[in-house]
């Protein structure tokens, strides 16, 4: 597993860069409001919320609040 603290800037929904990678991803929102787009559906998280998903599907993030959002992101390698 790899874990890091990520900071997300405020953006419009059309400015989200989606990406894919192997493995799974877990996101725990430390502060702010974070919108996660996963397979063309957007979910909004508040501080203390978390989400887990298969990262081989298109996904992207943006701060949906007044300022930045910070989250702990944990990725896992693919299962063999």
C-alpha positions as a Markdown table, in Angstrom:
| # | Residue | x | y | z |
|---|---|---|---|---|
| 1 | Unk | 0.0 | 0.0 | 0.0 |
| 2 | Unk | 1.0 | 3.6 | -0.6 |
| 3 | Unk | -0.4 | 6.4 | 1.5 |
| 4 | Unk | -0.1 | 10.2 | 1.1 |
| 5 | Unk | -1.7 | 13.5 | 2.1 |
| 6 | Unk | -3.3 | 15.1 | -1.0 |
| 7 | Unk | -4.5 | 18.7 | -1.4 |
| 8 | Unk | -7.2 | 19.4 | -3.9 |
| 9 | Unk | -7.9 | 22.8 | -5.4 |
| 10 | Unk | -11.4 | 24.3 | -6.0 |
| 11 | Unk | -12.5 | 23.6 | -9.6 |
| 12 | Unk | -15.6 | 23.4 | -11.7 |
| 13 | Unk | -17.1 | 20.1 | -12.6 |
| 14 | Unk | -15.8 | 20.4 | -16.2 |
| 15 | Unk | -12.2 | 20.9 | -15.0 |
| 16 | Unk | -11.8 | 17.5 | -13.3 |
| 17 | Unk | -9.0 | 15.4 | -14.8 |
| 18 | Unk | -10.0 | 11.7 | -14.7 |
| 19 | Unk | -7.5 | 9.0 | -14.6 |
| 20 | Unk | -7.2 | 5.2 | -14.1 |
| 21 | Unk | -4.6 | 2.9 | -12.5 |
| 22 | Unk | -4.5 | -0.6 | -11.3 |
| 23 | Unk | -5.5 | -1.6 | -7.8 |
| 24 | Unk | -7.9 | -0.1 | -5.3 |
| 25 | Unk | -8.0 | 3.3 | -3.7 |
| 26 | Unk | -9.2 | 4.5 | -0.3 |
| 27 | Unk | -9.8 | 8.2 | 0.4 |
| 28 | Unk | -10.4 | 9.7 | 3.9 |
| 29 | Unk | -11.3 | 13.4 | 3.8 |
| 30 | Unk | -9.4 | 15.3 | 6.6 |
| 31 | Unk | -10.9 | 18.8 | 5.9 |
| 32 | Unk | -12.9 | 20.7 | 3.3 |
| 33 | Unk | -15.4 | 19.4 | 0.8 |
| 34 | Unk | -14.3 | 16.9 | -1.8 |
| 35 | Unk | -16.2 | 15.9 | -4.9 |
| 36 | Unk | -15.2 | 12.6 | -6.4 |
| 37 | Unk | -16.2 | 11.7 | -9.9 |
| 38 | Unk | -16.3 | 7.9 | -10.5 |
| 39 | Unk | -17.7 | 6.4 | -13.7 |
| 40 | Unk | -19.4 | 9.7 | -14.6 |
| 41 | Unk | -21.2 | 10.1 | -11.3 |
| 42 | Unk | -20.1 | 12.7 | -8.7 |
| 43 | Unk | -20.2 | 12.1 | -4.9 |
| 44 | Unk | -19.5 | 14.8 | -2.4 |
| 45 | Unk | -17.6 | 14.0 | 0.8 |
| 46 | Unk | -17.4 | 16.1 | 4.0 |
| 47 | Unk | -14.6 | 16.0 | 6.5 |
| 48 | Unk | -14.6 | 12.6 | 8.2 |
| 49 | Unk | -16.1 | 10.8 | 5.2 |
| 50 | Unk | -14.3 | 8.1 | 3.3 |
| 51 | Unk | -14.7 | 6.1 | 0.1 |
| 52 | Unk | -13.1 | 3.0 | -1.3 |
| 53 | Unk | -13.2 | 2.0 | -5.0 |
| 54 | Unk | -11.6 | 0.0 | -7.8 |
| 55 | Unk | -9.1 | 2.5 | -9.3 |
| 56 | Unk | -9.1 | 0.8 | -12.7 |
| 57 | Unk | -12.4 | 2.7 | -13.5 |
| 58 | Unk | -12.2 | 6.4 | -14.5 |
| 59 | Unk | -12.1 | 8.7 | -11.4 |
| 60 | Unk | -11.1 | 12.3 | -10.5 |
| 61 | Unk | -11.3 | 14.8 | -7.7 |
| 62 | Unk | -12.0 | 18.5 | -7.0 |
| 63 | Unk | -12.5 | 20.7 | -4.0 |
| 64 | Unk | -16.2 | 21.5 | -4.0 |
| 65 | Unk | -16.0 | 24.0 | -1.1 |
| 66 | Unk | -14.8 | 27.5 | -0.7 |
| 67 | Unk | -11.1 | 26.5 | -0.5 |
| 68 | Unk | -8.8 | 23.5 | -0.7 |
| 69 | Unk | -9.7 | 20.0 | 0.5 |
| 70 | Unk | -7.2 | 17.7 | 2.1 |
| 71 | Unk | -7.4 | 13.9 | 2.2 |
| 72 | Unk | -5.4 | 10.9 | 3.1 |
| 73 | Unk | -5.2 | 8.7 | -0.1 |
| 74 | Unk | -4.2 | 5.1 | 0.1 |
| 75 | Unk | -3.6 | 3.0 | -3.0 |
| 76 | Unk | -3.0 | -0.7 | -3.3 |
| 77 | Unk | -1.3 | -2.7 | -6.0 |
| 78 | Unk | -3.4 | -5.0 | -8.1 |
| 79 | Unk | -4.1 | -8.5 | -6.8 |
| 80 | Unk | -2.2 | -11.2 | -8.7 |
